[in-house]
């Protein structure tokens, strides 16, 4: 990536030989050019929100920016890209969306996320740290910036306008209004499961932090999965892989309090949601909550069952790299005879990947849109 601050070699994390998606796009380049052309003073506290793979903070590393991200993978990519650029460890602040924000922000740069809810949550958290002289600039591809995005900036921070589009990217330019009366944050959001979920789950509470998939209701894929979970007895070791709000793993713990459940996701917001959901249900069993790259760090052959609803998007890009990495990690972590249960859209043909990896795959249930698949580790 060529910028006014030099050229940088950047990569996503983990680097996938079969996934050649870039670690930056035209919106990152556009924002960096804009800062240089405007002669923006970067001597104060610079905060970069939603920097996907560390492109912005790597380019601006000489100004000691603070990155705030919901993505563990994005944070690890940032560490790797900073190291690749020869930036000393500790010269850039790396915060998560769950961490306290800086007391004062002089420059706020926002890479617009896919989730408007996450943007709302984070702008509300950051707004008290802004002052009248704070430079606020957002960026995204044209297809990512909508009228609702601009209204959010205007409602929470102050008067907002957009730039002309360049290479299908656009900037959001906002003038902070410190006296603006802001709404109270609706996040985290809690609701009770509907009665038609059935079993012990009917009426149970679910807690969602902003940015978690389908945060205001039970999504149809998870609803279908909950109806077809395996009947586990005897205190199994279970992983809710890509746990989201944790309702799948919580359902397992409610069915058998002896179960040991690991909730894992690469989203800090998701794992916080899973822990909140689990605690809200008062489950007496044993649970662990871990932010990371799937099953990395889980010992080989140590798990009885893995439950998984894999994503098939990486930001705006459609890719099967994440699902493939999840399936591969599950096979390694499962004991012989252990089972991977997957729910997914029928058209994604996960059964082909599972048969190739496990040597077997059974369709447990299906409807016009979803299938629940089971693969058994045979050795």
Secondary structure, DSSP 8 states (H G I E B T S, - for coil): -EETTEE-----SS--TT----S--HHHHHHHHHHHHHT---SS-EEEES-SSSHHHHHTGGG--EEEESBHHHHHHHHHHHHHTT--TTSSEEEETTS---S--SEEEEE--S-HHHHHHHHHHHHTT--TT-EEEEEEEGGG--HHHHHHHHHHT--EEE---BTTEEEEEEE--TT--------SEEEE--GGG-GGGTT-EEEE-TTSTTTTS--HHHHHHHTT-----S--EEEEET-TTSHHHHHHHHH-TT-EEEEEESBHHHHHHHHHHHHHTT--SEEEEEESSTTTTS-TT-EEEEEE----EETTEE-SHHHHHHHHHHHHHEEEEEEEEEEEEGGG-HHHHHHHHHS--EEEEE-SSEEEEEEE---
